[in-house]
Amino acid sequence: MSIYISGSVAFDRIMTFPGQFSDHILPDKLHILNVCFLVDGLTEKFGGTAGNIAYTLSLLGRKPTVIATCGRDFGPYEKHMRKHGLPLDGIRVIDEELTAGAYITTDKKDNQITGFNPGAMKHSADFKVDPVRVKDTWAICSPGNMNDMLGLPQRYKEIGVPYIFDPGQQITAIDGKDMAKAITGAAILIANDYEMEMIRKNTGLTMAEVRERAETVIVTLGEKGSVIYSGDGETEVPSAPAKTVLDPTGAGDAYRAGLLYGLTEGQDMDTSCRIGAVCAAYCVEQHGTQEHSFDLAGCKERYGKAFGTTW
């Protein structure tokens, strides 16, 4: 079984400001805002939607193909991917660019200021999906290069690959008609509850019309679990208990990895979403999107404890 994951590969550069942003911003001077925050330090972590999903899938024993563009500073990330057995044939390196990077500063009240440099992500990965190799294949189109996000769904429909459309942070950047076209024929449309409202607003579609275009719609609700909308109606999926919640960033990507793992194992949608919930619980217990670690046996054991059954 093959898995294609398109989206972003990025470095997350995280800084902590020991004070409060609000103490340094004068409301009556916002028109000439000029502030500097002295941070305690900087940590660099591996991130990006495609990178995050692929990482968690590697913990489950899968080696998906990541379809993304990276820059001349890709070296450390490349080493990281090789360490986890992830193939590199879907990575296109743009020597004139830097790999996409998120620069996140958090104050002591957990307020955040983030700057994102798309860098190499401005370029398409130009990956050619071989129709000869698509038997027993799943794909996910997650936030990344716009041409890939809109072009790959069309390609998957042409060659018969079931795909998950996951527009996420790029919803507002995609034209409504293009969004509706990408949703149409998707095996799954996935988004959190806020993103789903943005999708409806962007496309002008009602929830009923969205459900008519995708075979299945999954709406994630954080700690409240998720809901599956399909021809069988609505199915509520509980979350898996987390031992502690240190950082929710990346939980959605971990969920998607578990979902993909379940589907490629032939599990039904409900079971696959529950596997996703367990993977998300592992993620939120660590700072960073690729800092959690587990193996398949441990995941199965935790699934049993969370849901009182096995898969």
C-alpha positions as CSV (number, residue, x, y, z in Angstrom):
1,M,0.0,0.0,0.0
2,S,1.4,3.4,-1.0
3,I,0.7,6.8,0.5
4,Y,1.3,10.2,-1.1
5,I,1.5,13.2,1.1
6,S,1.6,16.6,-0.5
7,G,2.0,19.8,1.6
8,S,4.6,21.8,3.3
9,V,8.0,20.8,4.8
10,A,9.2,23.6,7.1
11,F,11.4,24.6,9.9
12,D,9.6,25.8,13.0
13,R,11.8,28.4,14.8
14,I,10.3,29.0,18.2
15,M,11.1,31.9,20.6
16,T,9.8,32.7,24.1
17,F,9.3,36.2,25.3
18,P,9.4,36.3,29.1
19,G,7.0,39.3,29.3
20,Q,3.6,40.2,27.8
21,F,3.3,41.7,24.3
22,S,0.5,44.0,25.6
23,D,3.0,45.8,27.9
24,H,5.0,47.0,24.9
25,I,2.2,47.9,22.5
26,L,0.6,51.4,22.9
27,P,-3.0,51.3,21.5
28,D,-2.9,54.9,20.5
29,K,0.3,54.4,18.5
30,L,-0.6,51.4,16.4
31,H,-0.4,53.4,13.3
32,I,3.4,53.8,13.8
33,L,4.0,50.4,15.5
34,N,7.7,49.7,16.1
35,V,8.5,47.2,18.8
36,C,11.4,44.8,19.6
37,F,11.0,41.8,21.9
38,L,14.1,40.4,23.5
39,V,13.6,36.7,23.6
40,D,15.1,34.0,25.9
41,G,16.4,32.0,23.0
42,L,15.5,30.1,19.9
43,T,14.8,26.5,19.2
44,E,14.5,24.9,15.7
45,K,12.2,22.0,15.2
46,F,11.0,20.1,12.1
47,G,7.5,20.9,10.9
48,G,5.3,21.5,8.0
49,T,2.0,19.7,7.3
50,A,3.5,17.0,5.0
51,G,6.5,16.5,7.2
52,N,4.4,16.1,10.3
53,I,2.0,13.6,8.8
54,A,4.8,11.6,7.3
55,Y,6.7,11.6,10.6
56,T,3.8,10.1,12.6
57,L,3.2,7.5,9.8
58,S,6.8,6.5,10.1
59,L,6.2,5.7,13.8
60,L,3.4,3.4,12.6
61,G,5.7,1.6,10.3
62,R,4.7,3.3,7.0
63,K,7.1,5.0,4.6
64,P,4.9,7.5,2.7
65,T,6.2,9.6,-0.2
66,V,6.3,13.3,0.7
67,I,5.6,15.6,-2.2
68,A,7.0,19.1,-1.4
69,T,9.6,21.7,-2.2
70,C,12.6,22.5,0.0
71,G,15.5,25.0,-0.2
72,R,19.3,24.9,0.0
73,D,19.1,24.5,3.8
74,F,17.3,21.2,3.5
75,G,20.2,19.2,4.8
76,P,19.2,18.8,8.5
77,Y,15.6,17.9,7.5
78,E,16.9,15.5,4.9
79,K,18.9,13.7,7.5
80,H,15.9,13.6,9.8
81,M,13.7,12.1,7.1
82,R,16.4,9.5,6.2
83,K,16.7,8.6,9.9
84,H,13.0,7.7,9.9
85,G,13.1,5.8,6.6
86,L,11.1,8.3,4.7
87,P,11.8,8.3,0.9
88,L,13.0,11.5,-0.7
89,D,11.9,11.0,-4.3
90,G,9.0,13.4,-3.9
91,I,11.2,16.2,-2.6
92,R,12.2,18.9,-5.0
93,V,15.1,21.1,-3.8
94,I,15.2,24.8,-5.0
95,D,18.7,26.0,-4.5
96,E,17.8,29.6,-4.9
97,E,15.4,29.5,-2.0
98,L,15.3,28.6,1.7
99,T,13.1,25.9,3.1
100,A,9.8,27.3,4.3
101,G,10.0,28.6,7.9
102,A,7.7,29.6,10.7
103,Y,9.0,32.1,13.2
104,I,6.9,31.9,16.3
105,T,7.2,34.1,19.4
106,T,5.1,33.3,22.4
107,D,4.8,35.5,25.5
108,K,4.1,34.3,29.1
109,K,0.3,34.5,28.5
110,D,0.6,32.2,25.5
111,N,-0.1,35.0,23.0
112,Q,1.7,34.4,19.8
113,I,3.2,36.4,17.0
114,T,4.1,34.3,13.9
115,G,5.8,35.2,10.7
116,F,5.9,32.6,7.9
117,N,8.3,32.6,5.0
118,P,7.1,30.2,2.3
119,G,10.5,30.1,0.6
120,A,10.8,27.1,-1.6
121,M,7.1,26.4,-1.1
122,K,6.3,29.1,-3.7
123,H,7.4,26.5,-6.3
124,S,5.5,23.4,-7.3
125,A,7.0,20.1,-6.5
126,D,6.3,19.0,-10.1
127,F,5.8,15.4,-9.0
128,K,4.5,13.1,-11.6
129,V,2.2,10.4,-10.1
130,D,2.8,7.2,-12.0
131,P,-0.6,5.7,-12.9
132,V,1.1,2.2,-13.1
133,R,1.9,2.3,-9.4
134,V,-1.4,3.6,-8.0
135,K,-3.0,0.3,-7.1
136,D,-3.9,0.2,-3.4
137,T,-2.8,3.8,-2.9
138,W,-4.1,6.7,-0.8
139,A,-3.2,10.3,-1.0
140,I,-3.7,13.5,1.1
141,C,-3.4,17.0,-0.2
142,S,-2.6,19.2,2.8
143,P,-1.7,22.9,2.9
144,G,1.4,23.7,0.8
145,N,2.1,25.0,-2.7
146,M,-1.1,26.2,-4.3
147,N,-0.5,24.6,-7.7
148,D,0.1,21.2,-6.0
149,M,-3.0,21.6,-3.8
150,L,-5.2,22.2,-6.8
151,G,-3.4,20.1,-9.4
152,L,-2.9,16.9,-7.6
153,P,-6.6,16.3,-6.7
154,Q,-7.4,16.5,-10.4
155,R,-4.6,14.1,-11.2
156,Y,-5.8,11.7,-8.5
157,K,-9.3,11.7,-9.9
158,E,-8.0,11.0,-13.4
159,I,-6.0,7.9,-12.3
160,G,-8.4,6.6,-9.6
161,V,-6.5,7.4,-6.4
162,P,-8.7,8.1,-3.4
163,Y,-7.5,11.3,-1.8
164,I,-8.1,13.3,1.3
165,F,-8.5,17.1,0.7
166,D,-7.2,19.1,3.7
167,P,-7.0,22.8,2.8
168,G,-6.4,24.0,6.3
169,Q,-4.4,27.3,6.5
170,Q,-4.7,27.9,2.7
171,I,-8.5,28.1,2.7
172,T,-8.6,31.9,2.4
173,A,-6.0,31.8,-0.4
174,I,-7.9,29.4,-2.6
175,D,-10.6,30.7,-5.0
176,G,-14.0,29.4,-4.0
177,K,-14.6,27.7,-7.4
178,D,-11.2,26.0,-7.3
179,M,-12.0,24.9,-3.7
180,A,-15.3,23.4,-4.7
181,K,-13.7,21.6,-7.6
182,A,-11.0,20.0,-5.4
183,I,-13.6,18.9,-2.9
184,T,-15.8,17.3,-5.6
185,G,-14.8,13.7,-5.9
186,A,-12.6,13.6,-2.8
187,A,-12.8,10.5,-0.8
188,I,-12.6,12.6,2.4
189,L,-12.7,16.3,3.1
190,I,-11.2,17.0,6.5
191,A,-11.1,20.2,8.5
192,N,-11.6,21.5,12.1
193,D,-15.0,23.1,12.9
194,Y,-13.7,26.7,12.3
195,E,-12.1,25.7,9.0
196,M,-15.3,24.0,7.9
197,E,-17.2,27.3,8.3
198,M,-14.5,29.1,6.3
199,I,-14.8,26.4,3.6
200,R,-18.5,27.0,3.4
201,K,-18.1,30.8,3.4
202,N,-15.4,30.6,0.7
203,T,-17.3,28.2,-1.6
204,G,-20.8,29.5,-0.9
205,L,-21.9,25.9,-0.3
206,T,-24.2,24.7,2.4
207,M,-23.0,21.8,4.6
208,A,-25.4,19.5,2.8
209,E,-23.9,20.6,-0.6
210,V,-20.4,20.0,0.7
211,R,-21.4,16.5,1.8
212,E,-22.7,15.8,-1.6
213,R,-19.4,16.7,-3.2
214,A,-17.1,14.5,-1.0
215,E,-17.8,10.9,-0.2
216,T,-17.0,11.6,3.5
217,V,-16.6,14.7,5.5
218,I,-14.6,14.7,8.8
219,V,-14.8,17.6,11.2
220,T,-12.3,17.6,14.1
221,L,-13.3,19.2,17.4
222,G,-10.1,19.1,19.4
223,E,-10.5,17.5,22.8
224,K,-14.2,17.0,22.0
225,G,-13.3,14.4,19.3
226,S,-14.5,14.5,15.7
227,V,-17.6,13.8,13.6
228,I,-17.8,11.7,10.5
229,Y,-20.4,12.7,7.9
230,S,-21.1,10.1,5.3
231,G,-23.9,8.4,3.5
232,D,-24.6,6.4,6.7
233,G,-25.3,9.6,8.5
234,E,-23.3,11.2,11.3
235,T,-20.9,9.3,13.6
236,E,-19.3,10.9,16.7
237,V,-15.8,9.8,17.4
238,P,-14.4,10.5,20.9
239,S,-10.9,11.9,21.5
240,A,-8.3,9.7,23.2
241,P,-7.3,10.9,26.7
242,A,-3.9,12.7,26.9
243,K,-1.7,12.3,29.9
244,T,-1.0,16.0,29.8
245,V,-1.4,18.7,27.2
246,L,1.8,20.6,26.6
247,D,1.3,21.8,23.0
248,P,-1.7,21.2,20.7
249,T,0.3,22.3,17.6
250,G,0.5,19.5,15.1
251,A,-2.2,17.4,16.7
252,G,-4.3,17.7,13.6
253,D,-1.5,16.4,11.4
254,A,-0.9,13.4,13.8
255,Y,-4.7,12.7,13.6
256,R,-4.4,12.6,9.8
257,A,-1.5,10.2,9.9
258,G,-3.5,7.8,12.1
259,L,-6.5,8.1,9.8
260,L,-4.4,7.3,6.8
261,Y,-2.8,4.4,8.5
262,G,-6.2,2.9,9.4
263,L,-7.6,3.4,5.9
264,T,-4.5,1.7,4.3
265,E,-4.9,-1.2,6.7
266,G,-8.5,-1.7,5.5
267,Q,-10.1,-0.4,8.7
268,D,-13.5,1.3,8.6
269,M,-13.7,5.1,8.9
270,D,-14.7,5.1,12.6
271,T,-11.7,2.9,13.6
272,S,-9.4,4.9,11.4
273,C,-10.5,8.1,13.1
274,R,-9.9,6.6,16.5
275,I,-6.4,5.6,15.6
276,G,-6.0,9.2,14.5
277,A,-7.2,10.4,17.9
278,V,-4.6,8.2,19.7
279,C,-1.8,9.6,17.5
280,A,-3.1,13.2,18.3
281,A,-2.9,12.4,22.0
282,Y,0.7,11.4,21.7
283,C,1.5,14.6,19.9
284,V,-0.1,17.1,22.4
285,E,2.0,15.5,25.2
286,Q,5.2,17.0,23.7
287,H,6.4,20.5,22.7
288,G,6.7,20.5,18.9
289,T,5.0,18.7,16.0
290,Q,7.6,15.8,15.6
291,E,8.8,15.3,19.1
292,H,6.4,12.4,20.1
293,S,7.6,8.9,19.9
294,F,5.8,5.5,20.0
295,D,5.6,2.2,18.1
296,L,2.7,0.3,16.6
297,A,2.4,-2.1,19.5
298,G,2.2,0.8,22.0
299,C,-0.3,2.6,19.8
300,K,-2.5,-0.5,19.8
301,E,-2.3,-0.9,23.5
302,R,-3.2,2.8,24.1
303,Y,-6.1,2.4,21.7
304,G,-7.4,-0.5,23.7
305,K,-7.2,1.5,27.0
306,A,-8.9,4.6,25.4
307,F,-11.7,2.8,23.7
308,G,-12.0,-0.6,25.4
309,T,-11.5,-2.5,22.3
310,T,-8.8,-3.4,19.7
311,W,-8.5,-2.9,16.0
